[in-house]
Amino acid sequence: MARITYKHPNGTETVLEVPAPNTVMRGAKINNLEGIEAQCGGSAQCGTCHVYIDEACTVRLPEMADDEDEVLYGTASPRRDSSRLSCQLQISDALDGLVVHLPERQS
């Protein structure tokens, strides 16, 4: 289980306890959190689960795969150095304390 903080563009925060083996995206979806569309269902094809990892967050993330890297170039909100696809971030104890910012738009 990991505690994930989702920061909305309007400044509000939602903190969720997300159990493994979900992803950061799936944790948002099963809790009806707005801001992550996930049109492809988590297969790293659409970019509508794009998030920005908080710069102050010290959680060590898994390395980005080539397909995730490619999809991030076509997201609706600008790609940043902190961009990730939330569908590619598997929940584990290592992600406990992760803070993600939801972009202004996903599509």
Biopython code that builds the backbone (N, CA, C, O; Angstrom):
import numpy as np
from Bio.PDB.StructureBuilder import StructureBuilder

atoms = [
    (1, "MET", "N", (0.860, -1.175, 0.000)),
    (1, "MET", "CA", (0.000, 0.000, 0.000)),
    (1, "MET", "C", (0.898, 1.228, 0.000)),
    (1, "MET", "O", (1.974, 1.236, 0.598)),
    (2, "ALA", "N", (0.429, 2.264, -0.687)),
    (2, "ALA", "CA", (1.170, 3.522, -0.733)),
    (2, "ALA", "C", (0.202, 4.688, -0.588)),
    (2, "ALA", "O", (-0.918, 4.661, -1.096)),
    (3, "ARG", "N", (0.657, 5.688, 0.104)),
    (3, "ARG", "CA", (-0.121, 6.916, 0.261)),
    (3, "ARG", "C", (0.319, 7.862, -0.857)),
    (3, "ARG", "O", (1.480, 8.265, -0.922)),
    (4, "ILE", "N", (-0.632, 8.212, -1.741)),
    (4, "ILE", "CA", (-0.356, 9.062, -2.892)),
    (4, "ILE", "C", (-1.138, 10.364, -2.736)),
    (4, "ILE", "O", (-2.330, 10.345, -2.430)),
    (5, "THR", "N", (-0.472, 11.481, -2.946)),
    (5, "THR", "CA", (-1.122, 12.790, -2.914)),
    (5, "THR", "C", (-1.278, 13.277, -4.350)),
    (5, "THR", "O", (-0.302, 13.394, -5.090)),
    (6, "TYR", "N", (-2.509, 13.554, -4.727)),
    (6, "TYR", "CA", (-2.847, 14.082, -6.044)),
    (6, "TYR", "C", (-3.171, 15.558, -5.871)),
    (6, "TYR", "O", (-4.126, 15.908, -5.178)),
    (7, "LYS", "N", (-2.380, 16.426, -6.496)),
    (7, "LYS", "CA", (-2.613, 17.870, -6.402)),
    (7, "LYS", "C", (-3.327, 18.332, -7.664)),
    (7, "LYS", "O", (-2.844, 18.135, -8.779)),
    (8, "HIS", "N", (-4.479, 18.946, -7.467)),
    (8, "HIS", "CA", (-5.314, 19.410, -8.561)),
    (8, "HIS", "C", (-4.856, 20.793, -9.024)),
    (8, "HIS", "O", (-4.260, 21.539, -8.247)),
    (9, "PRO", "N", (-5.132, 21.142, -10.288)),
    (9, "PRO", "CA", (-4.723, 22.452, -10.803)),
    (9, "PRO", "C", (-5.273, 23.641, -10.002)),
    (9, "PRO", "O", (-4.672, 24.716, -9.999)),
    (10, "ASN", "N", (-6.407, 23.451, -9.327)),
    (10, "ASN", "CA", (-6.999, 24.540, -8.550)),
    (10, "ASN", "C", (-6.388, 24.670, -7.146)),
    (10, "ASN", "O", (-6.816, 25.514, -6.360)),
    (11, "GLY", "N", (-5.389, 23.834, -6.835)),
    (11, "GLY", "CA", (-4.703, 23.920, -5.556)),
    (11, "GLY", "C", (-5.170, 22.932, -4.506)),
    (11, "GLY", "O", (-4.500, 22.767, -3.487)),
    (12, "THR", "N", (-6.296, 22.269, -4.718)),
    (12, "THR", "CA", (-6.751, 21.285, -3.731)),
    (12, "THR", "C", (-5.926, 20.011, -3.846)),
    (12, "THR", "O", (-5.316, 19.742, -4.881)),
    (13, "GLU", "N", (-5.917, 19.242, -2.783)),
    (13, "GLU", "CA", (-5.183, 17.984, -2.741)),
    (13, "GLU", "C", (-6.111, 16.858, -2.337)),
    (13, "GLU", "O", (-7.019, 17.042, -1.526)),
    (14, "THR", "N", (-5.874, 15.699, -2.908)),
    (14, "THR", "CA", (-6.573, 14.480, -2.516)),
    (14, "THR", "C", (-5.511, 13.467, -2.157)),
    (14, "THR", "O", (-4.625, 13.181, -2.961)),
    (15, "VAL", "N", (-5.591, 12.919, -0.955)),
    (15, "VAL", "CA", (-4.638, 11.913, -0.507)),
    (15, "VAL", "C", (-5.358, 10.575, -0.460)),
    (15, "VAL", "O", (-6.400, 10.440, 0.181)),
    (16, "LEU", "N", (-4.796, 9.594, -1.140)),
    (16, "LEU", "CA", (-5.406, 8.264, -1.206)),
    (16, "LEU", "C", (-4.430, 7.190, -0.763)),
    (16, "LEU", "O", (-3.236, 7.261, -1.055)),
    (17, "GLU", "N", (-4.940, 6.204, -0.062)),
    (17, "GLU", "CA", (-4.180, 4.999, 0.253)),
    (17, "GLU", "C", (-4.480, 4.022, -0.883)),
    (17, "GLU", "O", (-5.611, 3.555, -1.020)),
    (18, "VAL", "N", (-3.481, 3.718, -1.687)),
    (18, "VAL", "CA", (-3.680, 2.880, -2.864)),
    (18, "VAL", "C", (-2.976, 1.541, -2.653)),
    (18, "VAL", "O", (-1.760, 1.502, -2.461)),
    (19, "PRO", "N", (-3.735, 0.444, -2.689)),
    (19, "PRO", "CA", (-3.114, -0.863, -2.479)),
    (19, "PRO", "C", (-2.447, -1.391, -3.758)),
    (19, "PRO", "O", (-2.886, -1.107, -4.873)),
    (20, "ALA", "N", (-1.378, -2.164, -3.560)),
    (20, "ALA", "CA", (-0.770, -2.901, -4.673)),
    (20, "ALA", "C", (-1.757, -3.989, -5.051)),
    (20, "ALA", "O", (-2.504, -4.430, -4.176)),
    (21, "PRO", "N", (-1.812, -4.439, -6.253)),
    (21, "PRO", "CA", (-0.911, -4.197, -7.383)),
    (21, "PRO", "C", (-1.423, -3.124, -8.336)),
    (21, "PRO", "O", (-1.171, -3.214, -9.538)),
    (22, "ASN", "N", (-2.122, -2.128, -7.853)),
    (22, "ASN", "CA", (-2.633, -1.062, -8.706)),
    (22, "ASN", "C", (-1.507, -0.157, -9.200)),
    (22, "ASN", "O", (-0.344, -0.330, -8.837)),
    (23, "THR", "N", (-1.878, 0.805, -10.032)),
    (23, "THR", "CA", (-0.968, 1.858, -10.467)),
    (23, "THR", "C", (-1.473, 3.174, -9.894)),
    (23, "THR", "O", (-2.572, 3.239, -9.345)),
    (24, "VAL", "N", (-0.676, 4.209, -10.023)),
    (24, "VAL", "CA", (-1.103, 5.537, -9.580)),
    (24, "VAL", "C", (-2.376, 5.940, -10.333)),
    (24, "VAL", "O", (-3.276, 6.545, -9.750)),
    (25, "MET", "N", (-2.453, 5.608, -11.620)),
    (25, "MET", "CA", (-3.648, 5.891, -12.420)),
    (25, "MET", "C", (-4.850, 5.107, -11.906)),
    (25, "MET", "O", (-5.925, 5.675, -11.717)),
    (26, "ARG", "N", (-4.679, 3.838, -11.686)),
    (26, "ARG", "CA", (-5.795, 2.988, -11.235)),
    (26, "ARG", "C", (-6.291, 3.426, -9.857)),
    (26, "ARG", "O", (-7.491, 3.381, -9.587)),
    (27, "GLY", "N", (-5.390, 3.842, -9.000)),
    (27, "GLY", "CA", (-5.792, 4.354, -7.687)),
    (27, "GLY", "C", (-6.709, 5.551, -7.813)),
    (27, "GLY", "O", (-7.675, 5.685, -7.062)),
    (28, "ALA", "N", (-6.405, 6.422, -8.766)),
    (28, "ALA", "CA", (-7.264, 7.587, -9.008)),
    (28, "ALA", "C", (-8.615, 7.155, -9.554)),
    (28, "ALA", "O", (-9.651, 7.647, -9.108)),
    (29, "LYS", "N", (-8.614, 6.240, -10.515)),
    (29, "LYS", "CA", (-9.856, 5.816, -11.161)),
    (29, "LYS", "C", (-10.789, 5.084, -10.187)),
    (29, "LYS", "O", (-11.990, 5.354, -10.170)),
    (30, "ILE", "N", (-10.258, 4.173, -9.388)),
    (30, "ILE", "CA", (-11.136, 3.410, -8.483)),
    (30, "ILE", "C", (-11.700, 4.287, -7.365)),
    (30, "ILE", "O", (-12.668, 3.916, -6.701)),
    (31, "ASN", "N", (-11.088, 5.446, -7.165)),
    (31, "ASN", "CA", (-11.581, 6.394, -6.160)),
    (31, "ASN", "C", (-12.320, 7.570, -6.787)),
    (31, "ASN", "O", (-12.589, 8.572, -6.124)),
    (32, "ASN", "N", (-12.649, 7.438, -8.082)),
    (32, "ASN", "CA", (-13.413, 8.470, -8.802)),
    (32, "ASN", "C", (-12.770, 9.851, -8.741)),
    (32, "ASN", "O", (-13.464, 10.866, -8.673)),
    (33, "LEU", "N", (-11.461, 9.880, -8.766)),
    (33, "LEU", "CA", (-10.736, 11.140, -8.741)),
    (33, "LEU", "C", (-10.745, 11.768, -10.128)),
    (33, "LEU", "O", (-10.360, 11.125, -11.105)),
    (34, "GLU", "N", (-11.176, 13.001, -10.217)),
    (34, "GLU", "CA", (-11.188, 13.708, -11.503)),
    (34, "GLU", "C", (-9.792, 14.202, -11.832)),
    (34, "GLU", "O", (-9.005, 14.530, -10.944)),
    (35, "GLY", "N", (-9.494, 14.249, -13.145)),
    (35, "GLY", "CA", (-8.219, 14.784, -13.590)),
    (35, "GLY", "C", (-7.333, 13.784, -14.299)),
    (35, "GLY", "O", (-6.342, 14.159, -14.925)),
    (36, "ILE", "N", (-7.685, 12.505, -14.203)),
    (36, "ILE", "CA", (-6.981, 11.460, -14.936)),
    (36, "ILE", "C", (-8.024, 10.718, -15.748)),
    (36, "ILE", "O", (-8.890, 10.039, -15.196)),
    (37, "GLU", "N", (-7.936, 10.854, -17.071)),
    (37, "GLU", "CA", (-8.933, 10.233, -17.947)),
    (37, "GLU", "C", (-8.641, 8.765, -18.224)),
    (37, "GLU", "O", (-9.541, 7.931, -18.134)),
    (38, "ALA", "N", (-7.402, 8.437, -18.558)),
    (38, "ALA", "CA", (-6.988, 7.048, -18.812)),
    (38, "ALA", "C", (-7.824, 6.373, -19.894)),
    (38, "ALA", "O", (-8.365, 5.288, -19.679)),
    (39, "GLN", "N", (-7.927, 7.005, -21.041)),
    (39, "GLN", "CA", (-8.754, 6.495, -22.130)),
    (39, "GLN", "C", (-8.328, 5.119, -22.626)),
    (39, "GLN", "O", (-9.176, 4.335, -23.051)),
    (40, "CYS", "N", (-7.045, 4.810, -22.581)),
    (40, "CYS", "CA", (-6.589, 3.502, -23.092)),
    (40, "CYS", "C", (-6.603, 2.429, -22.007)),
    (40, "CYS", "O", (-6.262, 1.277, -22.273)),
    (41, "GLY", "N", (-6.991, 2.792, -20.801)),
    (41, "GLY", "CA", (-7.106, 1.811, -19.733)),
    (41, "GLY", "C", (-5.797, 1.418, -19.076)),
    (41, "GLY", "O", (-5.764, 0.476, -18.284)),
    (42, "GLY", "N", (-4.737, 2.110, -19.384)),
    (42, "GLY", "CA", (-3.479, 1.840, -18.705)),
    (42, "GLY", "C", (-2.438, 1.119, -19.532)),
    (42, "GLY", "O", (-1.541, 0.487, -18.975)),
    (43, "SER", "N", (-2.534, 1.199, -20.841)),
    (43, "SER", "CA", (-1.576, 0.484, -21.693)),
    (43, "SER", "C", (-0.516, 1.403, -22.303)),
    (43, "SER", "O", (0.139, 1.026, -23.275)),
    (44, "ALA", "N", (-0.342, 2.588, -21.750)),
    (44, "ALA", "CA", (0.693, 3.540, -22.192)),
    (44, "ALA", "C", (0.577, 3.878, -23.666)),
    (44, "ALA", "O", (1.578, 3.921, -24.382)),
    (45, "GLN", "N", (-0.663, 4.120, -24.124)),
    (45, "GLN", "CA", (-0.869, 4.428, -25.528)),
    (45, "GLN", "C", (-1.494, 5.792, -25.782)),
    (45, "GLN", "O", (-1.350, 6.328, -26.881)),
    (46, "CYS", "N", (-2.182, 6.372, -24.804)),
    (46, "CYS", "CA", (-2.950, 7.588, -25.104)),
    (46, "CYS", "C", (-2.422, 8.854, -24.433)),
    (46, "CYS", "O", (-2.642, 9.948, -24.954)),
    (47, "GLY", "N", (-1.749, 8.747, -23.322)),
    (47, "GLY", "CA", (-1.227, 9.925, -22.630)),
    (47, "GLY", "C", (-2.232, 10.668, -21.779)),
    (47, "GLY", "O", (-1.915, 11.743, -21.269)),
    (48, "THR", "N", (-3.436, 10.138, -21.604)),
    (48, "THR", "CA", (-4.458, 10.848, -20.828)),
    (48, "THR", "C", (-4.412, 10.518, -19.332)),
    (48, "THR", "O", (-5.375, 10.746, -18.600)),
    (49, "CYS", "N", (-3.283, 9.981, -18.904)),
    (49, "CYS", "CA", (-3.042, 9.791, -17.466)),
    (49, "CYS", "C", (-1.753, 10.494, -17.068)),
    (49, "CYS", "O", (-1.135, 10.168, -16.055)),
    (50, "HIS", "N", (-1.364, 11.461, -17.884)),
    (50, "HIS", "CA", (-0.156, 12.254, -17.685)),
    (50, "HIS", "C", (-0.214, 12.982, -16.349)),
    (50, "HIS", "O", (-1.230, 13.588, -16.011)),
    (51, "VAL", "N", (0.871, 12.924, -15.594)),
    (51, "VAL", "CA", (0.999, 13.667, -14.339)),
    (51, "VAL", "C", (2.397, 14.273, -14.266)),
    (51, "VAL", "O", (3.307, 13.872, -14.992)),
    (52, "TYR", "N", (2.543, 15.239, -13.381)),
    (52, "TYR", "CA", (3.846, 15.826, -13.091)),
    (52, "TYR", "C", (4.242, 15.393, -11.683)),
    (52, "TYR", "O", (3.467, 15.563, -10.741)),
    (53, "ILE", "N", (5.418, 14.844, -11.536)),
    (53, "ILE", "CA", (5.905, 14.445, -10.218)),
    (53, "ILE", "C", (6.386, 15.692, -9.489)),
    (53, "ILE", "O", (7.139, 16.489, -10.050)),
    (54, "ASP", "N", (5.958, 15.864, -8.249)),
    (54, "ASP", "CA", (6.341, 17.027, -7.463)),
    (54, "ASP", "C", (7.862, 17.080, -7.320)),
    (54, "ASP", "O", (8.502, 16.084, -6.984)),
    (55, "GLU", "N", (8.421, 18.246, -7.578)),
    (55, "GLU", "CA", (9.880, 18.395, -7.544)),
    (55, "GLU", "C", (10.464, 18.163, -6.163)),
    (55, "GLU", "O", (11.623, 17.761, -6.051)),
    (56, "ALA", "N", (9.699, 18.402, -5.113)),
    (56, "ALA", "CA", (10.190, 18.197, -3.752)),
    (56, "ALA", "C", (10.047, 16.749, -3.290)),
    (56, "ALA", "O", (10.550, 16.382, -2.228)),
    (57, "CYS", "N", (9.371, 15.937, -4.076)),
    (57, "CYS", "CA", (9.131, 14.542, -3.706)),
    (57, "CYS", "C", (10.428, 13.752, -3.816)),
    (57, "CYS", "O", (11.129, 13.823, -4.825)),
    (58, "THR", "N", (10.734, 13.004, -2.772)),
    (58, "THR", "CA", (11.978, 12.235, -2.744)),
    (58, "THR", "C", (11.777, 10.754, -3.052)),
    (58, "THR", "O", (12.715, 9.965, -2.940)),
    (59, "VAL", "N", (10.570, 10.375, -3.435)),
    (59, "VAL", "CA", (10.288, 8.979, -3.762)),
    (59, "VAL", "C", (11.055, 8.602, -5.027)),
    (59, "VAL", "O", (11.034, 9.331, -6.019)),
    (60, "ARG", "N", (11.719, 7.475, -4.978)),
    (60, "ARG", "CA", (12.475, 7.003, -6.139)),
    (60, "ARG", "C", (11.525, 6.261, -7.080)),
    (60, "ARG", "O", (10.885, 5.284, -6.691)),
    (61, "LEU", "N", (11.447, 6.735, -8.311)),
    (61, "LEU", "CA", (10.540, 6.153, -9.297)),
    (61, "LEU", "C", (11.272, 5.132, -10.167)),
    (61, "LEU", "O", (12.489, 5.204, -10.337)),
    (62, "PRO", "N", (10.511, 4.179, -10.715)),
    (62, "PRO", "CA", (11.127, 3.246, -11.661)),
    (62, "PRO", "C", (11.561, 4.002, -12.915)),
    (62, "PRO", "O", (11.000, 5.045, -13.253)),
    (63, "GLU", "N", (12.549, 3.469, -13.584)),
    (63, "GLU", "CA", (13.031, 4.078, -14.814)),
    (63, "GLU", "C", (11.926, 4.096, -15.867)),
    (63, "GLU", "O", (11.103, 3.182, -15.930)),
    (64, "MET", "N", (11.915, 5.135, -16.688)),
    (64, "MET", "CA", (10.907, 5.279, -17.729)),
    (64, "MET", "C", (11.237, 4.370, -18.913)),
    (64, "MET", "O", (12.368, 4.354, -19.400)),
    (65, "ALA", "N", (10.242, 3.620, -19.366)),
    (65, "ALA", "CA", (10.405, 2.751, -20.539)),
    (65, "ALA", "C", (10.283, 3.589, -21.808)),
    (65, "ALA", "O", (9.743, 4.695, -21.777)),
    (66, "ASP", "N", (10.782, 3.066, -22.913)),
    (66, "ASP", "CA", (10.764, 3.785, -24.184)),
    (66, "ASP", "C", (9.355, 4.148, -24.638)),
    (66, "ASP", "O", (9.135, 5.249, -25.142)),
    (67, "ASP", "N", (8.384, 3.224, -24.462)),
    (67, "ASP", "CA", (7.022, 3.527, -24.914)),
    (67, "ASP", "C", (6.406, 4.669, -24.109)),
    (67, "ASP", "O", (5.705, 5.507, -24.676)),
    (68, "GLU", "N", (6.649, 4.717, -22.821)),
    (68, "GLU", "CA", (6.161, 5.824, -21.997)),
    (68, "GLU", "C", (6.810, 7.134, -22.462)),
    (68, "GLU", "O", (6.131, 8.152, -22.598)),
    (69, "ASP", "N", (8.088, 7.104, -22.697)),
    (69, "ASP", "CA", (8.818, 8.279, -23.149)),
    (69, "ASP", "C", (8.226, 8.826, -24.455)),
    (69, "ASP", "O", (8.052, 10.037, -24.595)),
    (70, "GLU", "N", (7.924, 7.957, -25.390)),
    (70, "GLU", "CA", (7.341, 8.361, -26.670)),
    (70, "GLU", "C", (5.958, 8.993, -26.496)),
    (70, "GLU", "O", (5.676, 10.042, -27.075)),
    (71, "VAL", "N", (5.105, 8.361, -25.707)),
    (71, "VAL", "CA", (3.733, 8.857, -25.512)),
    (71, "VAL", "C", (3.741, 10.240, -24.865)),
    (71, "VAL", "O", (2.887, 11.069, -25.179)),
    (72, "LEU", "N", (4.677, 10.497, -23.982)),
    (72, "LEU", "CA", (4.723, 11.783, -23.293)),
    (72, "LEU", "C", (4.995, 12.959, -24.225)),
    (72, "LEU", "O", (4.774, 14.108, -23.841)),
    (73, "TYR", "N", (5.460, 12.700, -25.420)),
    (73, "TYR", "CA", (5.660, 13.785, -26.386)),
    (73, "TYR", "C", (4.348, 14.216, -27.033)),
    (73, "TYR", "O", (4.313, 15.252, -27.697)),
    (74, "GLY", "N", (3.275, 13.457, -26.861)),
    (74, "GLY", "CA", (2.002, 13.790, -27.490)),
    (74, "GLY", "C", (0.886, 14.105, -26.523)),
    (74, "GLY", "O", (-0.286, 13.996, -26.884)),
    (75, "THR", "N", (1.211, 14.488, -25.313)),
    (75, "THR", "CA", (0.169, 14.759, -24.315)),
    (75, "THR", "C", (-0.445, 16.144, -24.521)),
    (75, "THR", "O", (0.176, 17.028, -25.110)),
    (76, "ALA", "N", (-1.671, 16.320, -24.031)),
    (76, "ALA", "CA", (-2.403, 17.579, -24.189)),
    (76, "ALA", "C", (-1.750, 18.720, -23.421)),
    (76, "ALA", "O", (-1.724, 19.854, -23.899)),
    (77, "SER", "N", (-1.231, 18.433, -22.251)),
    (77, "SER", "CA", (-0.506, 19.437, -21.470)),
    (77, "SER", "C", (0.986, 19.263, -21.752)),
    (77, "SER", "O", (1.433, 18.150, -22.028)),
    (78, "PRO", "N", (1.753, 20.334, -21.688)),
    (78, "PRO", "CA", (3.161, 20.257, -22.066)),
    (78, "PRO", "C", (3.948, 19.240, -21.259)),
    (78, "PRO", "O", (3.749, 19.082, -20.055)),
    (79, "ARG", "N", (4.845, 18.557, -21.952)),
    (79, "ARG", "CA", (5.763, 17.637, -21.283)),
    (79, "ARG", "C", (6.803, 18.452, -20.529)),
    (79, "ARG", "O", (7.290, 19.475, -21.012)),
    (80, "ARG", "N", (7.131, 17.974, -19.335)),
    (80, "ARG", "CA", (8.178, 18.585, -18.506)),
    (80, "ARG", "C", (9.156, 17.494, -18.101)),
    (80, "ARG", "O", (8.920, 16.311, -18.345)),
    (81, "ASP", "N", (10.248, 17.901, -17.483)),
    (81, "ASP", "CA", (11.203, 16.909, -16.974)),
    (81, "ASP", "C", (10.552, 16.000, -15.938)),
    (81, "ASP", "O", (10.974, 14.858, -15.757)),
    (82, "SER", "N", (9.522, 16.509, -15.256)),
    (82, "SER", "CA", (8.847, 15.755, -14.195)),
    (82, "SER", "C", (7.651, 14.942, -14.701)),
    (82, "SER", "O", (6.939, 14.340, -13.897)),
    (83, "SER", "N", (7.417, 14.915, -16.016)),
    (83, "SER", "CA", (6.258, 14.206, -16.577)),
    (83, "SER", "C", (6.419, 12.693, -16.488)),
    (83, "SER", "O", (7.495, 12.138, -16.710)),
    (84, "ARG", "N", (5.306, 12.056, -16.155)),
    (84, "ARG", "CA", (5.216, 10.586, -16.175)),
    (84, "ARG", "C", (3.788, 10.205, -16.549)),
    (84, "ARG", "O", (2.859, 11.000, -16.408)),
    (85, "LEU", "N", (3.633, 8.975, -17.026)),
    (85, "LEU", "CA", (2.301, 8.403, -17.218)),
    (85, "LEU", "C", (1.961, 7.669, -15.933)),
    (85, "LEU", "O", (2.689, 6.768, -15.517)),
    (86, "SER", "N", (0.862, 8.050, -15.308)),
    (86, "SER", "CA", (0.511, 7.434, -14.025)),
    (86, "SER", "C", (0.157, 5.961, -14.167)),
    (86, "SER", "O", (0.193, 5.219, -13.185)),
    (87, "CYS", "N", (-0.186, 5.527, -15.380)),
    (87, "CYS", "CA", (-0.485, 4.106, -15.594)),
    (87, "CYS", "C", (0.773, 3.247, -15.553)),
    (87, "CYS", "O", (0.678, 2.023, -15.459)),
    (88, "GLN", "N", (1.935, 3.859, -15.620)),
    (88, "GLN", "CA", (3.191, 3.115, -15.624)),
    (88, "GLN", "C", (3.892, 3.121, -14.272)),
    (88, "GLN", "O", (5.002, 2.605, -14.136)),
    (89, "LEU", "N", (3.240, 3.709, -13.274)),
    (89, "LEU", "CA", (3.806, 3.769, -11.928)),
    (89, "LEU", "C", (3.092, 2.758, -11.040)),
    (89, "LEU", "O", (2.035, 3.043, -10.478)),
    (90, "GLN", "N", (3.681, 1.581, -10.923)),
    (90, "GLN", "CA", (3.116, 0.487, -10.137)),
    (90, "GLN", "C", (3.220, 0.792, -8.646)),
    (90, "GLN", "O", (4.277, 1.183, -8.151)),
    (91, "ILE", "N", (2.122, 0.608, -7.950)),
    (91, "ILE", "CA", (2.098, 0.838, -6.508)),
    (91, "ILE", "C", (2.935, -0.218, -5.797)),
    (91, "ILE", "O", (2.828, -1.416, -6.059)),
    (92, "SER", "N", (3.760, 0.269, -4.897)),
    (92, "SER", "CA", (4.544, -0.578, -3.995)),
    (92, "SER", "C", (4.858, 0.269, -2.772)),
    (92, "SER", "O", (4.583, 1.469, -2.753)),
    (93, "ASP", "N", (5.427, -0.349, -1.763)),
    (93, "ASP", "CA", (5.813, 0.412, -0.579)),
    (93, "ASP", "C", (6.792, 1.529, -0.933)),
    (93, "ASP", "O", (6.835, 2.559, -0.260)),
    (94, "ALA", "N", (7.574, 1.324, -1.988)),
    (94, "ALA", "CA", (8.564, 2.326, -2.416)),
    (94, "ALA", "C", (7.911, 3.621, -2.893)),
    (94, "ALA", "O", (8.549, 4.673, -2.864)),
    (95, "LEU", "N", (6.656, 3.566, -3.329)),
    (95, "LEU", "CA", (5.968, 4.776, -3.798)),
    (95, "LEU", "C", (5.224, 5.509, -2.682)),
    (95, "LEU", "O", (4.596, 6.538, -2.932)),
    (96, "ASP", "N", (5.287, 4.990, -1.456)),
    (96, "ASP", "CA", (4.607, 5.633, -0.344)),
    (96, "ASP", "C", (5.117, 7.069, -0.197)),
    (96, "ASP", "O", (6.321, 7.297, -0.079)),
    (97, "GLY", "N", (4.192, 8.036, -0.204)),
    (97, "GLY", "CA", (4.546, 9.442, -0.076)),
    (97, "GLY", "C", (4.672, 10.172, -1.402)),
    (97, "GLY", "O", (5.012, 11.355, -1.426)),
    (98, "LEU", "N", (4.403, 9.483, -2.508)),
    (98, "LEU", "CA", (4.487, 10.110, -3.819)),
    (98, "LEU", "C", (3.492, 11.265, -3.932)),
    (98, "LEU", "O", (2.349, 11.160, -3.487)),
    (99, "VAL", "N", (3.939, 12.356, -4.530)),
    (99, "VAL", "CA", (3.096, 13.525, -4.755)),
    (99, "VAL", "C", (3.088, 13.794, -6.254)),
    (99, "VAL", "O", (4.139, 13.985, -6.866)),
    (100, "VAL", "N", (1.888, 13.808, -6.842)),
    (100, "VAL", "CA", (1.755, 14.083, -8.267)),
    (100, "VAL", "C", (0.836, 15.278, -8.480)),
    (100, "VAL", "O", (-0.149, 15.463, -7.765)),
    (101, "HIS", "N", (1.180, 16.082, -9.480)),
    (101, "HIS", "CA", (0.346, 17.212, -9.889)),
    (101, "HIS", "C", (-0.425, 16.813, -11.134)),
    (101, "HIS", "O", (0.151, 16.307, -12.098)),
    (102, "LEU", "N", (-1.717, 17.040, -11.108)),
    (102, "LEU", "CA", (-2.557, 16.773, -12.268)),
    (102, "LEU", "C", (-2.490, 17.971, -13.211)),
    (102, "LEU", "O", (-2.600, 19.111, -12.758)),
    (103, "PRO", "N", (-2.313, 17.739, -14.510)),
    (103, "PRO", "CA", (-2.231, 18.864, -15.442)),
    (103, "PRO", "C", (-3.587, 19.529, -15.657)),
    (103, "PRO", "O", (-4.625, 18.994, -15.267)),
    (104, "GLU", "N", (-3.562, 20.681, -16.272)),
    (104, "GLU", "CA", (-4.788, 21.431, -16.567)),
    (104, "GLU", "C", (-5.760, 20.622, -17.418)),
    (104, "GLU", "O", (-6.973, 20.671, -17.212)),
    (105, "ARG", "N", (-5.207, 19.867, -18.390)),
    (105, "ARG", "CA", (-6.078, 19.075, -19.248)),
    (105, "ARG", "C", (-5.357, 17.806, -19.685)),
    (105, "ARG", "O", (-4.129, 17.746, -19.727)),
    (106, "GLN", "N", (-6.163, 16.793, -20.009)),
    (106, "GLN", "CA", (-5.637, 15.497, -20.431)),
    (106, "GLN", "C", (-5.911, 15.219, -21.909)),
    (106, "GLN", "O", (-5.215, 14.404, -22.514)),
    (107, "SER", "N", (-6.888, 15.865, -22.492)),
    (107, "SER", "CA", (-7.181, 15.613, -23.903)),
    (107, "SER", "C", (-7.617, 16.890, -24.577)),
    (107, "SER", "O", (-7.910, 16.889, -25.773)),
]
sb = StructureBuilder()
sb.init_structure("model")
sb.init_model(0)
sb.init_chain("A")
sb.init_seg("    ")
for serial, (resi, resn, name, xyz) in enumerate(atoms, 1):
    if name == "N":
        sb.init_residue(resn, " ", resi, " ")
    sb.init_atom(name, np.array(xyz, "f"), 0.0, 1.0, " ", f" {name:<3s}", serial, name[0])
structure = sb.get_structure()
